[in-house]
Amino acid sequence: MTITRDVPYYCNNEDPNVIRLFIIRHGQTDHNVKKILQGHKDTSINGTGIKQSEQLGEYLGNQDVNIKFDRVVSSDLKRCKETIETVLSYSNQDDLISKVEYVYGLRERYMGVIEGMHLADAEKYADKHGKGSFRDFGEAPEDFVGRLSTCIEKVVAESSKQNCKDKNVALVSHGGAIRTILRWLEYKGQNAQQIIVFNTSVTIVDYLKDEKQFVVRRVGNTQHLGDGEFIVSDLKLR
């Protein structure tokens, strides 16, 4: 693994006016590989997901990087719990494991009746029931955005309180959720409409307290997995 200190913003934040959010996607699950829609299904990470989580932890804990979280907030689904517990253990932040805040607000979008279906079967089901897309089932997009944005705004509000010293906060969530968060933040970077962040990738967003503004700094960083950028080449992969 190549450790580089020169990745902009992929470092501890020391500015008291900034809360740096490290938004981490959970490790790979068997459902990811098989293209089965997970939604709120409480699936576990697989062997690859465990290894990815270990690699991320080792990267964060390396003395040349040494990112330390002041607070960790995670989706309450098992795949996120397993990911962050492994990351914290391998980054020498075991003391935070018992303090992780597990919340419903960072969950993936609820997919309704098609949860647990293979993607192709979900598309056929949607067509059979007169829907334009399998995405027409489950949680309404506006409700999903509202749930995620409310959760994140609550986190930064709590971490912005006068006596709070949170400068670096980890948020652990899901692929579709992170993509939706980026849309909410009006991210306009390269291929913004097609982004599906890789498992255990790290997206960095700074919240500027005085300006009350979010700024997207980096999207889907996978440096911990080795040289090169790891991307989801199949846009239907979930």
N, C-alpha and C positions, 0 to 999 in steps of 0.2 A: 504494500500500500504506500502510495506517495503522499506525504504530508506537505501541504503548502500553506504557508501563513498568509499568502498574498491574495486570497480570495476576498474581494471587497464585502464588508459587512458580515462575513462568516466568522465572527469573533465575539468575545464578550463586549457588551456595551457598557461604557463607563459614564455616559452623559446622563445626569439626573433628570433632564427634560425628556428623555427618551425611554420608552419601554420597548425592548426588542423582543418580538415574538418569533420563536423558532417553531414553525408549523410542520410537524412530522407525520408522514403517512405510515400506517401500520405495516408490518412485514407481510410477505406473501402468504396467502392461504391456498389450500387446494381448490377452493371455489374460484379464486382468481385465475388459476391455471386452466380450469375446466370451463371458464366463462359461464359460471352459474351466478345468478343475481343474488347478492347477499342481503343488501338492505339492512334490516335489523336482526337478521339471523345471527346467532351468537357463535360464530365460527372461530376456530383457533388458527394461529399461524402454523405453517408447516416447517419442515427442516430447513428449507431455504430461507423462510421468514425469520427463523431463529438466528441463522448465520448472518443475515442482513442486519439484524438488530444488534448482534454482537459486534459486527464491523462498525456500525455507527457509534456504539458506545466506546469502542477502542479509539476511534477517530476523535471523538469529542474529548476523551480523556488523555489523549497524547499531549505531552508537555509542550509541544509546539503550537497546539490549538487550545487545549485546556478550557473549554467552555463550561461554565458552571451556571446552573439554573437557580434562580431565587424562588421560583414557583413552577409547579407542573400541573396542568389541567388537561384531562384526557376524556375522550369518549368512554362511556362505561361498558362498551362491548369488549368481549374477551380478547379479540385480536389486537386491540389497542392496549389493553392492560398488559398482556404478555410482552408486547413490543417495548413499552416504556419501562417495565420492570427490568427487562434484559439490558436496555440501553443504560439505565441508571447504574445497574450493577457493574457493567463493563466500563463505565466512565468514572468509576470511583465516587459515585454519588449515592451509595446505598442508603445514606441517612434520609434521602428524600422519598424512598419507596413507600414508606408508611404515611407520607404527607401528600401523596398524589391525590388530587381532587378529581373524582370520577363523575362525569356529568352526562345527562341525556342530551344536552344541547349540542354537543359535538358529534353526535351519531351521524351515520350515513342516512341518506333519504330513505324513508320507509317506502317499500315497493308494492305493498298490498298483496293481492292475490298471486302475483307473479314471482314473489320472493321464493327462492329455491329452484326456480326454473332455469334451464339452460337458455342462454340468450336467444338462440334460434327458435326454441319452443315458445319463448315469450313473445317473439315477433309474430309467430304464427297465431298465437292466442289473441294478440291484439288485433290482427287482421280479421280473425274469425268473429270477433266481437265489435267490429266496426270502428276500431280505434286507429288513428293515424300512426301511432307508435306505441311500443311497450312502455314508454315514458309517460303515457297518459294515465297509467294506473298509480295508485298509492298517493303519497303526500304531494299536495299541490306545490308547484315550484315556488310560489310566493310565500307559502308557509315554511318551506325549507330554508329559503333565504332569511326569512324573519327569525327563525329559530337559531340559525347560526350567528347572524349579526347581533341578535340580542345577547347571546352567550358571550361573544367576543367583547362587545361593548361593556358588559358587566365585569368581565375580567380586567379590562384596562381601567375601568372606573375604580374598582377595588384597589388595583395596584398603583393608582395615581393619588390615593389618599395621602394627606400630609405626613403622616407618621410611617408610611409604607416606603420601603427602600427597594422594591422590586425593580430591577433594570433588565433582567433577562428571564423570559418566561417561555416555557415549552408548552405548546398546544399539540395534542396528539389526536389525529382524526383519520379521515378516509378519503379515498381518491375523488369520488364525486363531490364530497363536502368541500375539499380543498379547491377544486375547480370552481365550485359555486362561490366560495369565499373570494376568489380572485375576480370573478365577475362582479360581485358586490363592491369590491374595491376599485372597479373599473380599470383593471389591469389591461393595458393595450400593447404589451410586449409582443415579440415575435411569436407567431402561431397561437395567439391568445385564445382563439376560439376552438382550437384543437388540443389544447393541453390536457393531458392525463398524466399526472405526476407518478413517478415510479415508486414502488414499495420502499419504504424507509427514507425516501428523499426528504430534504429539508428545504422548506420555503421560508424566507426571512422577510418579515414585515416590521417596520418601525412605526410606533405610535408616538407622535410628537405632542407632548402634553400641553404645552402653551398654545399651540396651533389647533389642538384637538383634531389632528389629521393623521391618517394612515398613509404610509409610503411603502410600496412594494420594492424591496431591495434585490432579492434573488428568488428565482422560482425553480423548484425541483432539483436542488443540488444533490448529486450522487457521488461526490468525490470519495466518500468512505468505501465505496464498492470497488474502487480501483481507477486506473487511468481511463479517461474518456467519459463521455456523457452517456448515462443509461437512460433510454427513453422507451416508452410504450409504443412499439411500432404498429401494433394492431389497435386502431382506435376503438374497436368494439370490446377490447379487453377490459374487464372490470375487476 
